[in-house]
Amino acid sequence: MWQFAVLIGLLVAASACALSLGTPYVPLHRLPGVLLDADATLAGVVVTELRVPRLVLALVAGACLGAAGLVLQEALRNPLAVPEMLGVSSGAALGVAAPLVLAVSIPAAVQPLLAIGGAALGGALTLLAAGLGRSPSAVLLTGAAVAAALQAALLVLMVMADQLDLQLIYRYLLGSLSARTWDDVTGLWPWLLVAMPALVLCAPVLSVLRLGDEDAEALGVRAQRARFAALAIAIVLIAPVTAVCGPVAWVGFLAPHLARRLNPAVDAVSWLPWSAGWGAVVVAVADLPARLALAPVETPAGAWTALFGVPVGVALLRSGKRRPTARRRPTAGPEAPTSSGADERGSGPEVVSTKMGESR
């Protein structure tokens, strides 16, 4: 319960700061009136039309990335399996950035499809190059190589772009929530309606995959197909978010580790809502310095998630490995002789005679 209270408290505090701070500044006691009345003043327009959709998008994007990170880590049985290292985020970014550089007019409703196509391409290349996902470690190593190749393709596109498109692509690749409206938020709901039931059905299978491929096969779960299904669900969660706000880095790495660290005795089914909640907290908190640190200039939120997410995640990994294990000390008694008794028996006449006989 205290963990739930901390999570809700962080969400409320981040939401209040996101709606109140900035230009114009809206005091906390005025926020309910501004949200309910939706008046035509400058504060009312800024809060209802800019800050609220940005906050909702941050929460939804963080929850999707946190849940997708947990799915990938549990399916591949590796705590370092994140969308950035499997070619999924890079493929989605490539699918969205390519039409912009090539001057191809694409409707906003089609951009999630392009992102899903690029993410599916990156994930499929990773699985095919790794032998159709037979080895989780091979999938992770191959995914890092595929992600590097896709990022090289993005660099080629950035060289081909003009100055204006280059600035847009650069901010997009770092993950930005700037100038997002209700249209961007409503574009995510159809994909979430598809991903949420599949995610609920996939969660129990993830707990079985943690046992290993042989044990999963013995329990009736086909590990290779389950891994494909987990990757497909992660793509549906990641690609629409990447299409709207870019690849927000390392949220899928930090949120699952926070969920496991604070709830070490549960399984993937119980970790899933915690991972989604901590992902929402991470993105909502990171968007505050992105919007306010260098005001009036905004910085990408993905830069702040990477800046704080990687050190915190590494610290969580190291603290998990350094947990002291309790060592049982031998108790004095007839069944557990002391070291002095062992020395006395080792120097007794029977042992001495036996040793002399063995030497003979």
Order of alpha helices (4+ residues) and beta strands (2+ residues): alpha-alpha-alpha-alpha-alpha-alpha-alpha-alpha-alpha-alpha-alpha-alpha-alpha-alpha-alpha-alpha-alpha
